[in-house]
Amino acid sequence: MSEYKSFMQRMGLLGLVNVLTAMSTIILIPILSNNLTITDFGMWNIFQVTIRLFGAVATLGLPNAVIRYLPSIKEKNMIQEGYYSIILFAGSFILVLSFFIFLLSDFIASALFDGNVFLVQVLSLVVYLGAINTIIVNYFRAFKKIKIYSLFLFLQVYLSLVLVSYAVIVNQGINGAILAYLIGQVVIFIIMNLLIIREIGIYRPRFTRIREYLDFSLPMVPSAISYWIVESSDKYLIGLLLGTSFVGFYSPAYSIGSLIALIMMPFPSILLPTISRHFDNGKMNQTTSYFTYSVKLFLFLSIPAVFGISVLAYPLLVLLSNTLIAANSYYLIPILALGSFFYSIFTIYSLVFALVKKTRIIASIWFIAALVNILGNLFLIPVLGLTAAALTTLSSYFIAAAVIFYYSRRFLKVHLDLKFLSKSLFSSAIMALIIYLASFILGNGVLDLVFMVIAGGIIYLILMLVTRALNEEEIRFIKSLWTRQKK
């Protein structure tokens, strides 16, 4: 029970960090939009999208190898061999890629960044540091140093937020913002390396297992690229087929719907190292138990969130944007939230294939989802408009989730509690109905929304207890967490 408690507490810590990380984007938007020109603000967004795209390619999927292989290693020299093999191999590839970005800076600047060559030159450095930092930070995740891992996740985002905000407020413009972002990455890079060197020292690797690591990680690169296509292509095609203003209507709704994925984010970080350790030691019962309960916990949290966000779609959009955007896109949020739910299911069940080292299946599924997304948007957006984009996103994620759920059962027999699922759906529906009726009495202010969210959570929890959706062990665990918080 103590190991299980520790597992859940680490999950909660990462969940909090992921929420704070997501909030940083919202915090930065008004700061940048009020201190940069529209052109510069657009370049900042393209800069961020470009970092994510190159990040998906440059790391060669090796952060996943760090998480999958290092937790089971006990000998210090083998840890050194594994870690430094990955870092030096990936670092060399990323360096070459960054060099090519620098060489092509004139072309990239004219195509994407309004001729700002300096920005692209800095981008080449940011791509290197951002990608290598992604690998380094997973060292702490692999060895369950979750507090340190969470701290660096937080610092990576909020150090950049503070530096970038300061740069634009003192009128340094887009170039100052990009330089500030680079400085933040340099600081994180230095601190993380100092901590790791102090722990395991410096080592010249022989790259004895790098082929095994690449066989595991490389199939995840097409998966990451396909996800980037699924996540971004609808916005590009809306702009091309309907116009830029429709992207403005769609994007805030997409962001709110995607909040469901925040619930899922801590699961891969905590669950994969834990089940990998049990699986590698031949403890299949513990492996299945951890995975089954993690799925149940996700459903317990995410199902009411989908209902709640759907009911509060209009006031949420009014609060975060304006009435014009809300009137034109609030109806998309239930569709997009459900799509985010299925994306989260896919992500959790994809851990099974990482566990058994069959990651090529993940890439194949993502390729299918990307193809469905692109073709669906091309043919349906001209006919159905924004609704088509939302439905295509939902369809892509649903297909991916259904396929991976079906095939995962060949490798790990995860019990899906249908009684629990039906009780959660029933409780969520009642909660949503009460919130919907209450919204006619209350206003759309911040305090009104906060009250409805808290009240909805309490109503849902009471209904789940009344319907006995949770067993006695789960209820005791919730009580123990509450007691711990009061202390």
NUSE-967780 format. One record per residue (C-alpha): residue number from 0; residue in one letter; x, z, y. Coordinates in nm, 2 decimals. Layout:
N
R   pos   code       xx       zz       yy
R   NUM      a        X        Z        Y
...
//
This chain:
487
R   pos   code       xx       zz       yy
R     0      m     0.00     0.00     0.00
R     1      s     0.29     0.08     0.24
R     2      e     0.43    -0.27     0.18
R     3      y     0.09    -0.42     0.25
R     4      k     0.05    -0.22     0.56
R     5      s     0.39    -0.33     0.69
R     6      f     0.29    -0.69     0.61
R     7      m    -0.03    -0.67     0.81
R     8      q     0.13    -0.49     1.11
R     9      r     0.40    -0.77     1.13
R    10      m     0.11    -1.02     1.12
R    11      g    -0.06    -0.84     1.41
R    12      l     0.26    -0.83     1.62
R    13      l     0.31    -1.20     1.58
R    14      g    -0.05    -1.26     1.66
R    15      l    -0.01    -1.08     1.99
R    16      v     0.30    -1.27     2.08
R    17      n     0.12    -1.60     2.00
R    18      v    -0.17    -1.51     2.23
R    19      l     0.07    -1.42     2.51
R    20      t     0.26    -1.75     2.45
R    21      a    -0.06    -1.95     2.48
R    22      m    -0.16    -1.77     2.80
R    23      s     0.17    -1.87     2.96
R    24      t     0.05    -2.23     2.97
R    25      i    -0.26    -2.13     3.16
R    26      i    -0.05    -1.92     3.40
R    27      l     0.19    -2.20     3.48
R    28      i    -0.06    -2.47     3.55
R    29      p    -0.19    -2.34     3.89
R    30      i     0.17    -2.26     3.99
R    31      l     0.30    -2.61     3.92
R    32      s    -0.01    -2.80     4.04
R    33      n     0.00    -2.62     4.38
R    34      n     0.37    -2.66     4.44
R    35      l     0.45    -3.00     4.30
R    36      t     0.31    -3.35     4.39
R    37      i     0.07    -3.50     4.15
R    38      t     0.34    -3.74     4.04
R    39      d     0.59    -3.46     3.97
R    40      f     0.33    -3.25     3.80
R    41      g     0.26    -3.55     3.57
R    42      m     0.63    -3.58     3.50
R    43      w     0.64    -3.22     3.40
R    44      n     0.37    -3.27     3.14
R    45      i     0.54    -3.58     3.00
R    46      f     0.86    -3.38     2.99
R    47      q     0.69    -3.11     2.78
R    48      v     0.53    -3.37     2.55
R    49      t     0.86    -3.54     2.50
R    50      i     1.04    -3.22     2.41
R    51      r     0.78    -3.16     2.14
R    52      l     0.81    -3.51     2.00
R    53      f     1.19    -3.50     1.98
R    54      g     1.18    -3.14     1.85
R    55      a     0.97    -3.27     1.56
R    56      v     1.24    -3.52     1.47
R    57      a     1.57    -3.36     1.58
R    58      t     1.56    -3.05     1.36
R    59      l     1.51    -3.26     1.04
R    60      g     1.26    -2.99     0.93
R    61      l     1.55    -2.75     0.87
R    62      p     1.38    -2.44     1.03
R    63      n     1.15    -2.45     0.72
R    64      a     1.46    -2.45     0.49
R    65      v     1.59    -2.14     0.67
R    66      i     1.26    -1.96     0.60
R    67      r     1.22    -2.09     0.25
R    68      y     1.58    -2.03     0.11
R    69      l     1.75    -1.75     0.30
R    70      p     1.51    -1.46     0.23
R    71      s     1.60    -1.46    -0.14
R    72      i     1.98    -1.45    -0.08
R    73      k     2.14    -1.10    -0.10
R    74      e     2.51    -1.17    -0.08
R    75      k     2.66    -1.19     0.27
R    76      n     2.89    -1.48     0.20
R    77      m     2.59    -1.69     0.05
R    78      i     2.38    -1.61     0.36
R    79      q     2.67    -1.73     0.58
R    80      e     2.70    -2.05     0.37
R    81      g     2.33    -2.12     0.39
R    82      y     2.28    -2.04     0.76
R    83      y     2.59    -2.21     0.89
R    84      s     2.54    -2.52     0.67
R    85      i     2.20    -2.57     0.83
R    86      i     2.31    -2.49     1.18
R    87      l     2.62    -2.72     1.18
R    88      f     2.45    -3.01     1.00
R    89      a     2.14    -3.00     1.22
R    90      g     2.35    -2.94     1.53
R    91      s     2.56    -3.25     1.47
R    92      f     2.25    -3.47     1.42
R    93      i     2.08    -3.32     1.73
R    94      l     2.40    -3.38     1.94
R    95      v     2.40    -3.75     1.84
R    96      l     2.03    -3.78     1.93
R    97      s     2.08    -3.61     2.26
R    98      f     2.38    -3.84     2.34
R    99      f     2.16    -4.15     2.28
R   100      i     1.89    -4.00     2.52
R   101      f     2.16    -3.96     2.78
R   102      l     2.29    -4.32     2.73
R   103      l     1.93    -4.46     2.76
R   104      s     1.84    -4.23     3.06
R   105      d     1.79    -4.53     3.30
R   106      f     1.55    -4.70     3.06
R   107      i     1.36    -4.38     2.97
R   108      a     1.34    -4.28     3.33
R   109      s     1.19    -4.61     3.44
R   110      a     0.94    -4.61     3.15
R   111      l     0.82    -4.25     3.16
R   112      f     0.96    -4.06     3.46
R   113      d     0.91    -4.27     3.77
R   114      g     1.28    -4.36     3.77
R   115      n     1.40    -4.00     3.78
R   116      v     1.73    -4.05     3.59
R   117      f     1.85    -3.70     3.66
R   118      l     1.55    -3.56     3.49
R   119      v     1.62    -3.76     3.17
R   120      q     1.98    -3.65     3.17
R   121      v     1.88    -3.29     3.18
R   122      l     1.62    -3.37     2.92
R   123      s     1.90    -3.47     2.68
R   124      l     2.05    -3.12     2.71
R   125      v     1.71    -2.95     2.68
R   126      v     1.64    -3.15     2.36
R   127      y     1.96    -3.02     2.21
R   128      l     1.92    -2.66     2.31
R   129      g     1.54    -2.65     2.23
R   130      a     1.59    -2.79     1.88
R   131      i     1.89    -2.58     1.79
R   132      n     1.71    -2.26     1.93
R   133      t     1.42    -2.34     1.70
R   134      i     1.65    -2.32     1.40
R   135      i     1.84    -2.02     1.52
R   136      v     1.53    -1.80     1.59
R   137      n     1.40    -1.86     1.24
R   138      y     1.70    -1.66     1.10
R   139      f     1.53    -1.35     1.23
R   140      r     1.20    -1.46     1.08
R   141      a     1.36    -1.53     0.74
R   142      f     1.50    -1.18     0.71
R   143      k     1.18    -1.01     0.84
R   144      k     1.33    -0.90     1.17
R   145      i     0.99    -0.96     1.31
R   146      k     1.03    -0.75     1.62
R   147      i     1.34    -0.94     1.72
R   148      y     1.18    -1.27     1.62
R   149      s     0.87    -1.19     1.83
R   150      l     1.09    -1.08     2.13
R   151      f     1.27    -1.41     2.13
R   152      l     0.95    -1.61     2.10
R   153      f     0.82    -1.42     2.40
R   154      l     1.14    -1.45     2.60
R   155      q     1.17    -1.83     2.54
R   156      v     0.84    -1.88     2.70
R   157      y     0.83    -1.62     2.97
R   158      l     1.19    -1.65     3.09
R   159      s     1.13    -2.02     3.14
R   160      l     0.80    -1.94     3.31
R   161      v     0.96    -1.70     3.56
R   162      l     1.26    -1.93     3.63
R   163      v     1.04    -2.25     3.67
R   164      s     0.79    -2.07     3.88
R   165      y     1.06    -1.94     4.12
R   166      a     1.22    -2.29     4.14
R   167      v     0.90    -2.46     4.25
R   168      i     0.79    -2.18     4.48
R   169      v     1.12    -2.21     4.67
R   170      n     1.06    -2.59     4.70
R   171      q     1.32    -2.71     4.45
R   172      g     1.07    -2.96     4.32
R   173      i     1.06    -3.12     3.97
R   174      n     1.44    -3.14     3.93
R   175      g     1.47    -2.77     4.01
R   176      a     1.20    -2.68     3.76
R   177      i     1.37    -2.88     3.49
R   178      l     1.71    -2.72     3.56
R   179      a     1.54    -2.37     3.56
R   180      y     1.39    -2.46     3.22
R   181      l     1.74    -2.56     3.09
R   182      i     1.89    -2.23     3.22
R   183      g     1.63    -2.03     3.02
R   184      q     1.72    -2.22     2.70
R   185      v     2.09    -2.15     2.76
R   186      v     2.03    -1.78     2.80
R   187      i     1.83    -1.75     2.48
R   188      f     2.09    -1.96     2.29
R   189      i     2.37    -1.73     2.39
R   190      i     2.19    -1.40     2.32
R   191      m     2.06    -1.51     1.97
R   192      n     2.41    -1.63     1.87
R   193      l     2.57    -1.31     1.98
R   194      l     2.33    -1.11     1.76
R   195      i     2.37    -1.33     1.46
R   196      i     2.75    -1.34     1.48
R   197      r     2.76    -0.96     1.51
R   198      e     2.56    -0.94     1.19
R   199      i     2.71    -1.20     0.96
R   200      g     3.02    -1.31     1.15
R   201      i     3.15    -1.67     1.19
R   202      y     3.19    -1.88     0.88
R   203      r     3.31    -2.24     0.80
R   204      p     3.05    -2.37     0.55
R   205      r     3.12    -2.60     0.26
R   206      f     2.77    -2.75     0.27
R   207      t     2.72    -2.69    -0.10
R   208      r     2.34    -2.68    -0.08
R   209      i     2.27    -2.90     0.22
R   210      r     2.13    -3.17     0.00
R   211      e     1.88    -2.93    -0.15
R   212      y     1.78    -2.81     0.19
R   213      l     1.73    -3.16     0.32
R   214      d     1.53    -3.26     0.01
R   215      f     1.30    -2.97     0.10
R   216      s     1.29    -3.02     0.48
R   217      l     1.31    -3.39     0.54
R   218      p     0.96    -3.47     0.40
R   219      m     0.82    -3.24     0.67
R   220      v     0.95    -3.46     0.95
R   221      p     0.69    -3.74     0.90
R   222      s     0.44    -3.46     0.87
R   223      a     0.54    -3.32     1.21
R   224      i     0.53    -3.67     1.37
R   225      s     0.19    -3.74     1.22
R   226      y     0.06    -3.41     1.36
R   227      w     0.20    -3.51     1.70
R   228      i     0.00    -3.83     1.67
R   229      v    -0.32    -3.65     1.56
R   230      e    -0.28    -3.40     1.84
R   231      s    -0.19    -3.64     2.12
R   232      s    -0.32    -4.00     2.04
R   233      d    -0.68    -3.92     2.13
R   234      k    -0.57    -3.83     2.49
R   235      y    -0.37    -4.15     2.53
R   236      l    -0.65    -4.37     2.39
R   237      i    -0.91    -4.20     2.61
R   238      g    -0.70    -4.28     2.91
R   239      l    -0.65    -4.64     2.80
R   240      l    -1.01    -4.71     2.69
R   241      l    -1.22    -4.49     2.93
R   242      g    -0.99    -4.40     3.22
R   243      t    -0.77    -4.11     3.33
R   244      s    -1.06    -3.91     3.47
R   245      f    -1.21    -3.88     3.12
R   246      v    -0.88    -3.73     3.00
R   247      g    -0.94    -3.47     3.27
R   248      f    -1.28    -3.39     3.12
R   249      y    -1.16    -3.39     2.76
R   250      s    -0.83    -3.19     2.79
R   251      p    -0.98    -2.85     2.90
R   252      a    -1.24    -2.87     2.62
R   253      y    -0.96    -2.95     2.37
R   254      s    -0.75    -2.66     2.49
R   255      i    -1.04    -2.41     2.45
R   256      g    -1.14    -2.55     2.11
R   257      s    -0.77    -2.52     2.00
R   258      l    -0.78    -2.14     2.06
R   259      i    -0.90    -2.10     1.70
R   260      a    -0.55    -2.20     1.59
R   261      l    -0.40    -1.89     1.76
R   262      i    -0.56    -1.68     1.49
R   263      m    -0.37    -1.88     1.23
R   264      m    -0.03    -1.88     1.40
R   265      p     0.12    -1.55     1.26
R   266      f     0.03    -1.63     0.90
R   267      p     0.30    -1.89     0.83
R   268      s     0.57    -1.68     1.00
R   269      i     0.49    -1.37     0.79
R   270      l     0.33    -1.50     0.48
R   271      l     0.58    -1.76     0.37
R   272      p     0.89    -1.53     0.35
R   273      t     0.68    -1.27     0.18
R   274      i     0.53    -1.49    -0.09
R   275      s     0.86    -1.67    -0.13
R   276      r     1.04    -1.35    -0.22
R   277      h     0.77    -1.25    -0.48
R   278      f     0.75    -1.61    -0.62
R   279      d     1.13    -1.64    -0.66
R   280      n     1.13    -1.31    -0.85
R   281      g     0.86    -1.42    -1.08
R   282      k     0.59    -1.19    -0.94
R   283      m     0.29    -1.43    -0.95
R   284      n     0.02    -1.16    -0.92
R   285      q     0.17    -1.03    -0.60
R   286      t     0.22    -1.39    -0.47
R   287      t    -0.15    -1.48    -0.54
R   288      s    -0.27    -1.15    -0.41
R   289      y    -0.09    -1.18    -0.07
R   290      f    -0.21    -1.54    -0.03
R   291      t    -0.57    -1.47    -0.13
R   292      y    -0.60    -1.18     0.11
R   293      s    -0.44    -1.37     0.39
R   294      v    -0.69    -1.65     0.36
R   295      k    -0.97    -1.39     0.36
R   296      l    -0.83    -1.22     0.67
R   297      f    -0.81    -1.56     0.85
R   298      l    -1.17    -1.64     0.76
R   299      f    -1.28    -1.29     0.87
R   300      l    -1.13    -1.35     1.22
R   301      s    -1.18    -1.72     1.27
R   302      i    -1.54    -1.78     1.16
R   303      p    -1.69    -1.56     1.43
R   304      a    -1.44    -1.70     1.68
R   305      v    -1.57    -2.05     1.62
R   306      f    -1.93    -1.94     1.67
R   307      g    -1.84    -1.73     1.98
R   308      i    -1.64    -2.00     2.15
R   309      s    -1.91    -2.26     2.08
R   310      v    -2.18    -2.04     2.23
R   311      l    -1.97    -1.95     2.54
R   312      a    -1.84    -2.31     2.58
R   313      y    -2.00    -2.38     2.92
R   314      p    -1.91    -2.05     3.10
R   315      l    -1.56    -2.07     2.96
R   316      l    -1.51    -2.42     3.10
R   317      v    -1.66    -2.32     3.44
R   318      l    -1.42    -2.02     3.45
R   319      l    -1.10    -2.22     3.36
R   320      s    -1.18    -2.54     3.54
R   321      n    -1.50    -2.63     3.74
R   322      t    -1.87    -2.71     3.70
R   323      l    -1.80    -3.09     3.70
R   324      i    -1.57    -3.07     3.40
R   325      a    -1.80    -2.82     3.23
R   326      a    -2.10    -3.04     3.27
R   327      n    -1.92    -3.34     3.12
R   328      s    -1.74    -3.18     2.82
R   329      y    -1.89    -2.84     2.72
R   330      y    -2.07    -3.00     2.43
R   331      l    -1.74    -3.11     2.28
R   332      i    -1.61    -2.75     2.23
R   333      p    -1.80    -2.66     1.91
R   334      i    -1.68    -2.99     1.75
R   335      l    -1.32    -2.93     1.86
R   336      a    -1.33    -2.56     1.76
R   337      l    -1.44    -2.65     1.41
R   338      g    -1.16    -2.91     1.40
R   339      s    -0.91    -2.64     1.49
R   340      f    -1.05    -2.42     1.22
R   341      f    -0.99    -2.69     0.95
R   342      y    -0.64    -2.75     1.10
R   343      s    -0.57    -2.38     1.05
R   344      i    -0.69    -2.40     0.69
R   345      f    -0.47    -2.69     0.63
R   346      t    -0.17    -2.51     0.77
R   347      i    -0.22    -2.20     0.56
R   348      y    -0.27    -2.39     0.24
R   349      s     0.03    -2.61     0.31
R   350      l     0.24    -2.30     0.25
R   351      v     0.17    -2.34    -0.12
R   352      f     0.36    -2.67    -0.12
R   353      a     0.64    -2.52     0.07
R   354      l     0.65    -2.24    -0.19
R   355      v     0.68    -2.48    -0.48
R   356      k     0.91    -2.72    -0.29
R   357      k     0.67    -3.02    -0.29
R   358      t     0.66    -3.08     0.08
R   359      r     0.63    -3.46     0.04
R   360      i     0.26    -3.40    -0.03
R   361      i     0.22    -3.24     0.31
R   362      a     0.37    -3.55     0.48
R   363      s     0.14    -3.78     0.29
R   364      i    -0.17    -3.59     0.39
R   365      w    -0.07    -3.58     0.75
R   366      f    -0.01    -3.96     0.74
R   367      i    -0.36    -4.01     0.62
R   368      a    -0.50    -3.78     0.89
R   369      a    -0.30    -3.96     1.16
R   370      l    -0.43    -4.30     1.04
R   371      v    -0.79    -4.18     1.04
R   372      n    -0.74    -4.04     1.39
R   373      i    -0.59    -4.35     1.54
R   374      l    -0.84    -4.60     1.38
R   375      g    -1.14    -4.38     1.45
R   376      n    -1.05    -4.34     1.81
R   377      l    -0.98    -4.72     1.86
R   378      f    -1.31    -4.83     1.71
R   379      l    -1.54    -4.54     1.82
R   380      i    -1.43    -4.43     2.17
R   381      p    -1.56    -4.75     2.33
R   382      v    -1.90    -4.69     2.17
R   383      l    -1.94    -4.31     2.17
R   384      g    -1.70    -4.20     2.44
R   385      l    -1.56    -3.85     2.44
R   386      t    -1.78    -3.75     2.15
R   387      a    -1.60    -4.00     1.93
R   388      a    -1.26    -3.85     2.01
R   389      a    -1.39    -3.50     1.92
R   390      l    -1.56    -3.62     1.60
R   391      t    -1.25    -3.81     1.50
R   392      t    -1.03    -3.51     1.55
R   393      l    -1.27    -3.30     1.34
R   394      s    -1.28    -3.57     1.07
R   395      s    -0.90    -3.59     1.06
R   396      y    -0.85    -3.21     1.02
R   397      f    -1.14    -3.18     0.77
R   398      i    -0.99    -3.45     0.54
R   399      a    -0.65    -3.29     0.56
R   400      a    -0.79    -2.94     0.48
R   401      a    -1.01    -3.07     0.20
R   402      v    -0.73    -3.26     0.03
R   403      i    -0.47    -2.99     0.06
R   404      f    -0.71    -2.72    -0.07
R   405      y    -0.79    -2.93    -0.37
R   406      y    -0.43    -3.00    -0.47
R   407      s    -0.30    -2.65    -0.39
R   408      r    -0.51    -2.51    -0.67
R   409      r    -0.28    -2.69    -0.92
R   410      f     0.01    -2.47    -0.82
R   411      l    -0.16    -2.14    -0.71
R   412      k    -0.50    -2.02    -0.82
R   413      v    -0.62    -1.86    -0.49
R   414      h    -0.96    -1.69    -0.53
R   415      l    -1.21    -1.80    -0.26
R   416      d    -1.47    -1.53    -0.22
R   417      l    -1.79    -1.72    -0.16
R   418      k    -2.00    -1.41    -0.11
R   419      f    -1.77    -1.29     0.16
R   420      l    -1.78    -1.64     0.32
R   421      s    -2.16    -1.65     0.32
R   422      k    -2.18    -1.30     0.47
R   423      s    -1.93    -1.39     0.74
R   424      l    -2.13    -1.70     0.83
R   425      f    -2.45    -1.51     0.84
R   426      s    -2.30    -1.23     1.06
R   427      s    -2.14    -1.48     1.29
R   428      a    -2.47    -1.67     1.33
R   429      i    -2.66    -1.35     1.42
R   430      m    -2.38    -1.25     1.66
R   431      a    -2.38    -1.59     1.83
R   432      l    -2.76    -1.58     1.87
R   433      i    -2.74    -1.24     2.04
R   434      i    -2.46    -1.36     2.27
R   435      y    -2.66    -1.67     2.36
R   436      l    -2.96    -1.48     2.45
R   437      a    -2.75    -1.23     2.65
R   438      s    -2.59    -1.51     2.85
R   439      f    -2.93    -1.58     3.01
R   440      i    -2.94    -1.22     3.14
R   441      l    -2.58    -1.18     3.23
R   442      g    -2.38    -1.41     3.46
R   443      n    -2.08    -1.64     3.40
R   444      g    -1.82    -1.41     3.57
R   445      v    -1.50    -1.29     3.41
R   446      l    -1.64    -0.94     3.34
R   447      d    -1.96    -1.09     3.19
R   448      l    -1.76    -1.30     2.95
R   449      v    -1.53    -1.01     2.86
R   450      f    -1.83    -0.79     2.79
R   451      m    -2.00    -1.06     2.57
R   452      v    -1.68    -1.11     2.37
R   453      i    -1.63    -0.74     2.31
R   454      a    -2.00    -0.69     2.23
R   455      g    -2.00    -0.99     2.00
R   456      g    -1.69    -0.85     1.81
R   457      i    -1.86    -0.52     1.76
R   458      i    -2.19    -0.68     1.64
R   459      y    -2.00    -0.89     1.40
R   460      l    -1.80    -0.60     1.26
R   461      i    -2.11    -0.39     1.22
R   462      l    -2.30    -0.67     1.04
R   463      m    -2.00    -0.72     0.80
R   464      l    -2.00    -0.35     0.72
R   465      v    -2.38    -0.34     0.67
R   466      t    -2.37    -0.64     0.44
R   467      r    -2.08    -0.49     0.25
R   468      a    -1.87    -0.80     0.31
R   469      l    -1.56    -0.57     0.30
R   470      n    -1.47    -0.37     0.00
R   471      e    -1.37     0.00     0.02
R   472      e    -1.00    -0.07     0.01
R   473      e    -1.03    -0.31     0.31
R   474      i    -1.24    -0.06     0.50
R   475      r    -0.98     0.21     0.44
R   476      f    -0.71    -0.02     0.57
R   477      i    -0.90    -0.09     0.89
R   478      k    -0.96     0.28     0.94
R   479      s    -0.59     0.35     0.88
R   480      l    -0.50     0.10     1.15
R   481      w    -0.74     0.25     1.39
R   482      t    -0.60     0.60     1.32
R   483      r    -0.25     0.47     1.37
R   484      q    -0.35     0.32     1.71
R   485      k    -0.50     0.65     1.83
R   486      k    -0.18     0.83     1.74
//
